[in-house]
């Protein structure tokens, strides 16, 4: 449920803050006052597209904030998305900059728009004044029926079976094609493998060859430097060994007089031993160094061949060796193509049988739901003065497996007795389609997890006595869900639990829109009278408005639900202020 909304610098709205309660809240006002701007702003909180054009002229950014009740589903999503959970409410904020950049926050944590959309998915269902047009799209009918029947688990189970079939088909397709193309591919693979196998490089061989190449290329220089180093260590009386030996002799003599020199004598002896070992290693190293132009040529030739192979395959030596394994596996598959295809065909046949069984079960479930759904929609239509209308959901089972199953689902409708039901696009007028949309909303109200319906003039195209039954149905839906309804119909507004007036005026020399909560009694009656009579509110209009309210009360059989008014600094509106 949406608890509060604050909008800043969006179109003609400078600053608007409003709290929402349960039940039916209507929003009324003159055309162009900014009613639909509230709906558009709410769409931003749900992850909708942000456009810099929404920013109020003269401002650098626009922002929308909303407080939603934290349901178990929302709490689970917060945990899944790694977002902070601050208690019983969730604060969502969206900021749109003049430079086109948009930022989103959840409970104060910066998130991407994608994360915001995942969090708020399904929390609010917005039905625009032209949404009934989407009813004409038969491709959406299956989705509505599945939603009514809570068939998501059955659909997901079938989807897994269907995906298994598609995966096997892809494997078979990769082995398909004419024999000539398969032979060409196999020959190409053999050529690449032969090229690698002829060279047959070992893992890390290129690094080892490079070390050997550098040593062979500098053999003479290395031998000379090793000999000079050995001479400095032990070659003459001024060598390191001779110098350290003399120092060690002096310290051993001094040790007789001062025993504390013992550790130093030991360190000097260790150094002497290390120098002797180094001299022996230098001698062996120098003796082992031989200039070998023939070997140097072999090393350079093989190293060059390995580098060419790596360049050809666009990978380091490790990647080339990995590719050799992949080439061998693909070649083996092609050489045993027929046998593999036969095995895959058997697997596919079994997978198709499982998928078809799952799809048949889904078809049966849809057929069962179709009858109940049709009946419930007809009941809704009867309440909207279309008692003689015919509505049915036709489920036609095909033979081809598709992502959504075997079925074609389409809604058929006839508003006139004696006329056979036909596809919606061919028979429903604007007013009839609006009432059908409301009947569908009523039927779907108990089958989804959405906590808030927003009806943006979804009652357009109706008037008179029909408007009263439309209001009654919207009120009925609000018994299951929070409903925010933008309307021009006083007959609908009379059923509201809370009434918000959106009006446009001047602040200085700028046009601004504001939202004014109307108290039950004179304020609401005056607005209903304005909706009835236009600019001038007459005594007769006030009387008619009072009659509308009494009629709505009688139809409900109970007094209207009192509006929850947040106190300054508290409630949803207070928390929105504190979040700024």
C-alpha positions as semicolon CSV with decimal commas, in nm:
position;residue;x (nm);y (nm);z (nm)
1;X;0,000;0,000;0,000
2;X;0,115;0,353;-0,078
3;X;0,126;0,559;0,243
4;X;0,259;0,892;0,124
5;X;0,387;1,083;-0,177
6;X;0,592;1,401;-0,213
7;X;0,660;1,565;-0,550
8;X;0,900;1,853;-0,606
9;X;0,947;2,058;-0,923
10;X;0,762;1,825;-1,158
11;X;0,586;2,013;-1,442
12;X;0,345;2,267;-1,281
13;X;0,391;2,114;-0,937
14;X;0,637;2,305;-0,719
15;X;0,593;2,114;-0,394
16;X;0,313;1,871;-0,313
17;X;0,297;1,632;-0,021
18;X;0,006;1,402;0,052
19;X;-0,070;1,097;0,262
20;X;-0,293;0,806;0,155
21;X;-0,500;0,566;0,358
22;X;-0,680;0,240;0,288
23;X;-0,995;0,216;0,081
24;X;-1,093;0,450;-0,203
25;X;-0,923;0,787;-0,247
26;X;-1,051;1,001;-0,533
27;X;-0,859;1,284;-0,695
28;X;-1,063;1,549;-0,874
29;X;-1,003;1,888;-1,029
30;X;-1,033;2,086;-1,348
31;X;-0,881;1,952;-1,669
32;X;-0,512;2,047;-1,677
33;X;-0,490;2,101;-1,301
34;X;-0,219;1,834;-1,270
35;X;-0,407;1,519;-1,168
36;X;-0,229;1,292;-1,412
37;X;0,107;1,441;-1,313
38;X;0,069;1,259;-0,980
39;X;0,026;0,932;-1,169
40;X;0,327;1,003;-1,389
41;X;0,534;1,086;-1,080
42;X;0,427;0,761;-0,918
43;X;0,541;0,582;-1,233
44;X;0,892;0,720;-1,172
45;X;0,895;0,553;-0,829
46;X;0,810;0,225;-0,998
47;X;1,117;0,246;-1,224
48;X;0,954;0,422;-1,518
49;X;1,151;0,618;-1,777
50;X;1,283;0,952;-1,653
51;X;1,280;1,244;-1,896
52;X;1,436;1,585;-1,826
53;X;1,124;1,744;-1,977
54;X;0,933;1,668;-1,655
55;X;1,148;1,917;-1,461
56;X;0,975;2,243;-1,375
57;X;1,106;2,539;-1,577
58;X;1,381;2,725;-1,395
59;X;1,476;2,427;-1,174
60;X;1,780;2,199;-1,207
61;X;1,615;1,881;-1,085
62;X;1,285;1,719;-0,997
63;X;1,228;1,463;-0,725
64;X;0,957;1,219;-0,623
65;X;0,945;1,038;-0,291
66;X;0,705;0,773;-0,173
67;X;0,650;0,565;0,138
68;X;0,521;0,210;0,089
69;X;0,408;-0,035;0,354
70;X;0,663;-0,314;0,395
71;X;0,483;-0,636;0,309
72;X;0,643;-0,983;0,346
73;X;0,709;-0,979;-0,030
74;X;0,883;-0,640;-0,009
75;X;1,087;-0,754;0,294
76;X;1,201;-1,060;0,099
77;X;1,301;-0,845;-0,198
78;X;1,493;-0,603;0,024
79;X;1,696;-0,894;0,160
80;X;1,744;-1,049;-0,183
81;X;1,866;-0,718;-0,331
82;X;2,091;-0,637;-0,034
83;X;1,899;-0,320;0,056
84;X;1,854;-0,179;0,409
85;X;1,535;-0,281;0,590
86;X;1,436;-0,004;0,831
87;X;1,109;-0,139;0,970
88;X;0,746;-0,132;0,873
89;X;0,784;0,122;0,591
90;X;1,002;0,157;0,281
91;X;1,110;0,500;0,155
92;X;1,173;0,526;-0,219
93;X;1,314;0,841;-0,385
94;X;1,379;0,927;-0,749
95;X;1,569;1,236;-0,865
96;X;1,580;1,356;-1,228
97;X;1,851;1,608;-1,325
98;X;1,845;1,866;-1,600
99;X;2,145;1,689;-1,757
100;X;1,929;1,382;-1,807
101;X;2,088;1,184;-1,528
102;X;1,853;1,015;-1,282
103;X;1,925;0,876;-0,937
104;X;1,719;0,642;-0,725
105;X;1,731;0,567;-0,353
106;X;1,572;0,298;-0,137
107;X;1,576;0,362;0,238
108;X;1,856;0,611;0,176
109;X;2,071;0,367;-0,023
110;X;2,163;0,462;-0,381
111;X;2,039;0,200;-0,631
112;X;2,008;0,156;-1,006
113;X;1,674;0,207;-1,178
114;X;1,673;-0,164;-1,259
115;X;1,700;-0,253;-0,889
116;X;1,425;-0,001;-0,809
117;X;1,199;-0,162;-1,069
118;X;1,264;-0,510;-0,927
119;X;1,180;-0,392;-0,576
120;X;0,855;-0,214;-0,667
121;X;0,735;-0,460;-0,933
122;X;0,368;-0,541;-0,873
123;X;0,321;-0,303;-0,580
124;X;0,103;-0,064;-0,783
125;X;-0,120;-0,138;-1,082
126;X;-0,174;0,178;-1,289
127;X;-0,466;0,175;-1,533
128;X;-0,469;0,481;-1,758
129;X;-0,773;0,632;-1,922
130;X;-0,684;0,458;-2,250
131;X;-0,578;0,126;-2,101
132;X;-0,897;-0,041;-2,219
133;X;-0,735;-0,028;-2,564
134;X;-0,490;-0,296;-2,446
135;X;-0,787;-0,527;-2,392
136;X;-0,818;-0,545;-2,769
137;X;-0,472;-0,707;-2,789
138;X;-0,544;-1,079;-2,776
139;X;-0,178;-1,155;-2,699
140;X;-0,241;-1,019;-2,347
141;X;-0,546;-1,233;-2,279
142;X;-0,351;-1,546;-2,187
143;X;-0,148;-1,344;-1,935
144;X;-0,466;-1,212;-1,771
145;X;-0,618;-1,560;-1,750
146;X;-0,298;-1,706;-1,602
147;X;-0,290;-1,422;-1,351
148;X;-0,653;-1,487;-1,252
149;X;-0,591;-1,858;-1,206
150;X;-0,262;-1,815;-1,017
151;X;-0,098;-2,042;-1,274
152;X;0,252;-1,900;-1,240
153;X;0,393;-2,218;-1,082
154;X;0,240;-2,444;-1,349
155;X;0,364;-2,205;-1,619
156;X;0,715;-2,203;-1,469
157;X;0,722;-2,583;-1,451
158;X;0,618;-2,607;-1,815
159;X;0,876;-2,342;-1,905
160;X;1,154;-2,561;-1,767
161;X;1,038;-2,857;-1,978
162;X;1,008;-2,637;-2,286
163;X;1,357;-2,494;-2,230
164;X;1,496;-2,850;-2,217
165;X;1,338;-2,922;-2,556
166;X;1,479;-2,601;-2,704
167;X;1,826;-2,682;-2,570
168;X;1,822;-3,025;-2,737
169;X;1,696;-2,869;-3,060
170;X;1,986;-2,624;-3,051
171;X;2,234;-2,907;-3,005
172;X;2,082;-3,096;-3,296
173;X;2,083;-2,785;-3,510
174;X;2,451;-2,731;-3,438
175;X;2,509;-3,080;-3,584
176;X;2,272;-3,016;-3,873
177;X;2,329;-2,875;-4,218
178;X;2,412;-3,066;-4,533
179;X;2,684;-3,324;-4,542
180;X;2,912;-3,108;-4,757
181;X;2,919;-2,831;-4,495
182;X;2,982;-3,083;-4,217
183;X;3,273;-3,236;-4,415
184;X;3,418;-2,891;-4,478
185;X;3,399;-2,808;-4,110
186;X;3,562;-3,139;-4,015
187;X;3,845;-3,083;-4,262
188;X;3,905;-2,735;-4,127
189;X;3,918;-2,869;-3,771
190;X;4,166;-3,142;-3,875
191;X;4,386;-2,881;-4,043
192;X;4,394;-2,667;-3,728
193;X;4,460;-2,967;-3,507
194;X;4,739;-3,095;-3,735
195;X;4,904;-2,755;-3,723
196;X;4,901;-2,757;-3,341
197;X;4,994;-3,124;-3,310
198;X;5,290;-3,094;-3,549
199;X;5,440;-2,829;-3,327
200;X;5,308;-3,006;-3,013
201;X;5,404;-2,732;-2,767
202;X;5,423;-2,813;-2,399
203;X;5,262;-2,595;-2,130
204;X;5,499;-2,308;-2,042
205;X;5,743;-2,407;-2,316
206;X;5,755;-2,057;-2,466
207;X;5,874;-1,906;-2,137
208;X;6,142;-2,172;-2,095
209;X;6,263;-2,127;-2,453
210;X;6,284;-1,753;-2,407
211;X;6,509;-1,798;-2,101
212;X;6,731;-2,042;-2,292
213;X;6,749;-1,811;-2,595
214;X;6,867;-1,517;-2,390
215;X;7,131;-1,731;-2,218
216;X;7,262;-1,875;-2,547
217;X;7,265;-1,534;-2,716
218;X;7,476;-1,387;-2,433
219;X;7,694;-1,692;-2,362
220;X;8,031;-1,521;-2,427
221;X;7,944;-1,217;-2,220
222;X;7,805;-1,430;-1,937
223;X;8,120;-1,649;-1,935
224;X;8,345;-1,345;-1,919
225;X;8,147;-1,184;-1,640
226;X;8,138;-1,509;-1,439
227;X;8,517;-1,546;-1,470
228;X;8,572;-1,187;-1,356
229;X;8,341;-1,238;-1,062
230;X;8,524;-1,559;-0,961
231;X;8,856;-1,372;-0,977
232;X;8,725;-1,103;-0,745
233;X;8,609;-1,366;-0,499
234;X;8,920;-1,586;-0,488
235;X;9,172;-1,496;-0,757
236;X;9,454;-1,311;-0,576
237;X;9,568;-1,169;-0,242
238;X;9,318;-0,884;-0,261
239;X;9,023;-1,112;-0,337
240;X;8,723;-1,132;-0,111
241;X;8,817;-1,473;0,028
242;X;9,171;-1,362;0,111
243;X;9,047;-1,040;0,277
244;X;8,779;-1,216;0,483
245;X;9,030;-1,490;0,576
246;X;9,274;-1,237;0,713
247;X;8,998;-1,063;0,908
248;X;8,884;-1,398;1,051
249;X;9,243;-1,476;1,165
250;X;9,268;-1,145;1,346
251;X;8,935;-1,199;1,523
252;X;9,029;-1,555;1,628
253;X;9,347;-1,410;1,787
254;X;9,147;-1,139;1,962
255;X;8,897;-1,399;2,086
256;X;9,161;-1,530;2,330
257;X;9,146;-1,196;2,510
258;X;8,771;-1,118;2,476
259;X;8,517;-1,403;2,467
260;X;8,236;-1,166;2,369
261;X;8,375;-1,168;2,014
262;X;8,254;-1,526;1,975
263;X;7,929;-1,446;1,783
264;X;8,113;-1,213;1,551
265;X;8,381;-1,477;1,481
266;X;8,099;-1,725;1,405
267;X;7,932;-1,480;1,161
268;X;8,264;-1,417;0,989
269;X;8,320;-1,790;0,954
270;X;7,976;-1,832;0,797
271;X;8,054;-1,554;0,551
272;X;8,381;-1,728;0,464
273;X;8,197;-2,054;0,395
274;X;7,933;-1,877;0,181
275;X;8,206;-1,709;-0,028
276;X;8,382;-2,042;-0,083
277;X;8,052;-2,200;-0,197
278;X;7,983;-1,905;-0,426
279;X;8,330;-1,939;-0,579
280;X;8,269;-2,308;-0,654
281;X;7,928;-2,233;-0,815
282;X;8,076;-1,955;-1,028
283;X;8,345;-2,194;-1,149
284;X;8,091;-2,460;-1,242
285;X;7,863;-2,199;-1,410
286;X;8,148;-2,060;-1,621
287;X;8,261;-2,410;-1,721
288;X;7,903;-2,496;-1,832
289;X;7,863;-2,194;-2,056
290;X;7,938;-2,276;-2,417
291;X;7,848;-2,076;-2,723
292;X;7,623;-2,297;-2,941
293;X;7,498;-2,112;-3,251
294;X;7,328;-2,426;-3,378
295;X;7,120;-2,468;-3,062
296;X;7,048;-2,095;-3,054
297;X;6,906;-2,120;-3,407
298;X;6,687;-2,417;-3,308
299;X;6,554;-2,235;-3,002
300;X;6,479;-1,916;-3,195
301;X;6,308;-2,108;-3,475
302;X;6,081;-2,304;-3,237
303;X;6,004;-1,998;-3,025
304;X;5,908;-1,807;-3,340
305;X;5,684;-2,095;-3,453
306;X;5,505;-2,098;-3,116
307;X;5,452;-1,721;-3,130
308;X;5,309;-1,745;-3,484
309;X;5,069;-2,016;-3,368
310;X;4,956;-1,801;-3,074
311;X;4,901;-1,500;-3,299
312;X;4,699;-1,707;-3,542
313;X;4,463;-1,824;-3,269
314;X;4,463;-1,489;-3,089
315;X;4,559;-1,640;-2,756
316;X;4,855;-1,714;-2,530
317;X;5,008;-2,063;-2,539
318;X;4,778;-2,182;-2,258
319;X;4,478;-2,065;-2,464
320;X;4,604;-2,247;-2,773
321;X;4,642;-2,571;-2,576
322;X;4,289;-2,524;-2,438
323;X;4,158;-2,467;-2,789
324;X;4,326;-2,788;-2,903
325;X;4,107;-2,975;-2,657
326;X;3,796;-2,793;-2,785
327;X;3,886;-2,868;-3,147
328;X;3,937;-3,235;-3,065
329;X;3,600;-3,250;-2,890
330;X;3,418;-3,081;-3,182
331;X;3,589;-3,300;-3,438
332;X;3,499;-3,610;-3,240
333;X;3,138;-3,489;-3,232
334;X;3,131;-3,435;-3,608
335;X;3,297;-3,768;-3,682
336;X;3,036;-3,940;-3,464
337;X;2,761;-3,704;-3,579
338;X;2,505;-3,958;-3,683
339;X;2,534;-4,158;-3,365
340;X;2,510;-3,842;-3,153
341;X;2,211;-3,715;-3,352
342;X;2,029;-4,041;-3,293
343;X;2,095;-4,012;-2,920
344;X;1,981;-3,650;-2,912
345;X;1,668;-3,739;-3,108
346;X;1,574;-3,994;-2,841
347;X;1,641;-3,738;-2,566
348;X;1,434;-3,480;-2,751
349;X;1,146;-3,722;-2,795
350;X;1,143;-3,791;-2,421
351;X;1,175;-3,419;-2,338
352;X;0,890;-3,333;-2,576
353;X;0,671;-3,596;-2,411
354;X;0,739;-3,442;-2,070
355;X;0,678;-3,090;-2,203
356;X;0,356;-3,196;-2,379
357;X;0,228;-3,363;-2,063
358;X;0,304;-3,045;-1,866
359;X;0,142;-2,828;-2,135
360;X;-0,169;-3,045;-2,136
361;X;-0,201;-3,004;-1,761
362;X;-0,162;-2,628;-1,805
363;X;-0,433;-2,634;-2,073
364;X;-0,672;-2,814;-1,841
365;X;-0,604;-2,562;-1,566
366;X;-0,665;-2,275;-1,808
367;X;-0,989;-2,428;-1,931
368;X;-1,111;-2,463;-1,572
369;X;-1,011;-2,105;-1,490
370;X;-1,171;-1,971;-1,809
371;X;-1,518;-2,071;-1,698
372;X;-1,483;-1,916;-1,352
373;X;-1,322;-1,603;-1,491
374;X;-1,596;-1,558;-1,754
375;X;-1,867;-1,595;-1,491
376;X;-1,704;-1,345;-1,255
377;X;-1,654;-1,087;-1,532
378;X;-2,019;-1,129;-1,640
379;X;-2,126;-1,067;-1,282
380;X;-1,920;-0,748;-1,283
381;X;-2,071;-0,640;-1,613
382;X;-2,419;-0,702;-1,474
383;X;-2,338;-0,463;-1,191
384;X;-2,236;-0,207;-1,453
385;X;-2,571;-0,218;-1,632
386;X;-2,451;-0,471;-1,888
387;X;-2,651;-0,759;-1,746
388;X;-2,741;-0,890;-2,091
389;X;-2,384;-0,874;-2,216
390;X;-2,204;-1,193;-2,308
391;X;-1,842;-1,249;-2,214
392;X;-1,643;-1,565;-2,253
393;X;-1,282;-1,674;-2,248
394;X;-1,201;-1,918;-2,525
395;X;-0,905;-2,147;-2,479
396;X;-0,806;-2,321;-2,801
397;X;-0,553;-2,597;-2,759
398;X;-0,308;-2,628;-3,046
399;X;-0,053;-2,895;-3,128
400;X;0,269;-2,694;-3,139
401;X;0,470;-2,641;-2,823
402;X;0,537;-2,272;-2,759
403;X;0,693;-2,078;-2,471
404;X;0,350;-2,020;-2,313
405;X;0,214;-2,370;-2,379
406;X;-0,022;-2,512;-2,640
407;X;-0,306;-2,264;-2,600
408;X;-0,447;-1,965;-2,780
409;X;-0,653;-1,754;-2,537
410;X;-0,891;-1,483;-2,653
411;X;-1,172;-1,284;-2,491
412;X;-1,507;-1,265;-2,672
413;X;-1,777;-1,010;-2,595
414;X;-2,119;-0,901;-2,701
415;X;-2,301;-0,608;-2,541
416;X;-2,630;-0,675;-2,719
417;X;-2,863;-0,967;-2,650
418;X;-2,897;-1,206;-2,942
419;X;-2,565;-1,109;-3,095
420;X;-2,299;-1,380;-3,086
421;X;-1,983;-1,295;-2,890
422;X;-1,703;-1,171;-3,112
423;X;-1,340;-1,067;-3,046
424;X;-1,323;-0,752;-2,833
425;X;-1,160;-0,535;-3,097
426;X;-1,461;-0,583;-3,325
427;X;-1,746;-0,515;-3,085
428;X;-1,659;-0,307;-2,777
429;X;-1,720;0,068;-2,785
430;X;-1,521;0,307;-2,566
431;X;-1,777;0,318;-2,285
432;X;-1,832;-0,058;-2,296
433;X;-1,457;-0,120;-2,296
434;X;-1,415;0,103;-1,990
435;X;-1,678;-0,093;-1,802
436;X;-1,523;-0,421;-1,917
437;X;-1,186;-0,302;-1,785
438;X;-1,341;-0,233;-1,445
439;X;-1,513;-0,572;-1,444
440;X;-1,177;-0,736;-1,520
441;X;-1,010;-0,537;-1,240
442;X;-1,280;-0,656;-1,003
443;X;-1,235;-1,018;-1,109
444;X;-0,856;-0,997;-1,077
445;X;-0,862;-0,812;-0,743
446;X;-0,842;-1,130;-0,538
447;X;-0,581;-1,310;-0,748
448;X;-0,270;-1,093;-0,737
449;X;-0,036;-0,948;-0,479
450;X;-0,083;-0,587;-0,587
451;X;-0,170;-0,367;-0,290
452;X;-0,268;-0,052;-0,479
453;X;-0,474;0,013;-0,791
454;X;-0,445;0,352;-0,961
455;X;-0,731;0,432;-1,199
456;X;-0,647;0,735;-1,412
457;X;-0,988;0,822;-1,559
458;X;-1,040;0,453;-1,637
459;X;-1,412;0,532;-1,597
460;X;-1,410;0,757;-1,905
461;X;-1,686;0,709;-2,156
462;X;-1,964;0,648;-1,901
463;X;-2,218;0,886;-1,753
464;X;-2,555;0,914;-1,586
465;X;-2,689;0,609;-1,404
466;X;-2,399;0,398;-1,533
467;X;-2,156;0,630;-1,354
468;X;-2,320;0,542;-1,023
469;X;-2,274;0,167;-1,071
470;X;-1,916;0,230;-1,185
471;X;-1,853;0,415;-0,859
472;X;-2,011;0,132;-0,665
473;X;-1,787;-0,125;-0,835
474;X;-1,472;0,081;-0,777
475;X;-1,576;0,106;-0,414
476;X;-1,620;-0,270;-0,403
477;X;-1,269;-0,323;-0,542
478;X;-1,133;-0,086;-0,275
479;X;-1,255;-0,331;-0,013
480;X;-0,973;-0,565;-0,125
481;X;-0,711;-0,315;-0,241
482;X;-0,616;0,046;-0,186
483;X;-0,759;0,238;-0,484
484;X;-0,653;0,583;-0,602
485;X;-0,900;0,704;-0,863
486;X;-0,870;1,014;-1,081
487;X;-1,219;1,093;-1,201
488;X;-1,443;1,360;-1,351
489;X;-1,757;1,176;-1,242
490;X;-1,926;1,308;-0,924
491;X;-2,118;0,979;-0,903
492;X;-1,783;0,799;-0,856
493;X;-1,635;1,061;-0,622
494;X;-1,938;1,029;-0,393
495;X;-1,822;0,679;-0,291
496;X;-1,477;0,793;-0,174
497;X;-1,333;0,729;0,170
498;X;-1,103;1,027;0,110
499;X;-1,122;1,309;-0,142
500;X;-0,826;1,509;-0,274
501;X;-0,878;1,822;-0,483
502;X;-0,604;1,913;-0,730
503;X;-0,624;2,276;-0,824
504;X;-0,408;2,516;-1,020
505;X;-0,333;2,874;-0,924
506;X;-0,071;3,148;-0,926
507;X;0,220;3,185;-0,687
508;X;0,381;3,515;-0,768
509;X;0,380;3,505;-1,146
510;X;0,419;3,126;-1,174
511;X;0,147;2,865;-1,219
512;X;0,148;2,597;-0,948
513;X;-0,068;2,299;-0,868
514;X;-0,156;2,197;-0,515
515;X;-0,334;1,905;-0,351
516;X;-0,601;1,993;-0,097
517;X;-0,758;1,721;0,125
518;X;-1,133;1,785;0,148
519;X;-1,305;1,719;0,476
520;X;-1,626;1,518;0,476
521;X;-1,929;1,744;0,470
522;X;-1,942;2,090;0,317
523;X;-1,601;2,080;0,144
524;X;-1,666;1,752;-0,036
525;X;-2,023;1,847;-0,116
526;X;-1,908;2,175;-0,271
527;X;-1,656;1,993;-0,495
528;X;-1,920;1,740;-0,606
529;X;-2,151;2,031;-0,687
530;X;-1,876;2,193;-0,894
531;X;-1,831;1,867;-1,085
532;X;-2,205;1,859;-1,148
533;X;-2,264;2,220;-1,249
534;X;-1,934;2,356;-1,376
535;X;-1,788;2,698;-1,287
536;X;-2,090;2,831;-1,096
537;X;-2,198;2,620;-0,800
538;X;-2,573;2,665;-0,772
539;X;-2,805;2,579;-0,488
540;X;-2,957;2,310;-0,704
541;X;-2,611;2,161;-0,767
542;X;-2,539;2,155;-0,394
543;X;-2,867;1,977;-0,336
544;X;-2,786;1,724;-0,605
545;X;-2,440;1,671;-0,455
546;X;-2,590;1,606;-0,111
547;X;-2,830;1,361;-0,269
548;X;-2,539;1,181;-0,437
549;X;-2,360;1,141;-0,104
550;X;-2,676;1,012;0,066
551;X;-2,737;0,772;-0,218
552;X;-2,381;0,640;-0,193
553;X;-2,421;0,591;0,182
554;X;-2,745;0,402;0,131
555;X;-2,589;0,182;-0,137
556;X;-2,305;0,092;0,097
557;X;-2,533;0,040;0,392
558;X;-2,277;0,205;0,625
559;X;-2,118;0,545;0,685
560;X;-1,805;0,621;0,483
561;X;-1,471;0,507;0,620
562;X;-1,300;0,801;0,799
563;X;-0,987;0,935;0,639
564;X;-0,663;0,887;0,832
565;X;-0,515;1,237;0,863
566;X;-0,144;1,239;0,954
567;X;-0,038;1,489;1,216
568;X;0,233;1,747;1,142
569;X;0,578;1,591;1,181
570;X;0,429;1,242;1,213
571;X;0,282;0,973;0,993
572;X;0,386;0,922;0,634
573;X;0,394;1,294;0,553
574;X;0,611;1,369;0,853
575;X;0,855;1,094;0,758
576;X;0,873;1,228;0,405
577;X;0,974;1,567;0,546
578;X;1,237;1,407;0,766
579;X;1,385;1,221;0,467
580;X;1,459;1,543;0,278
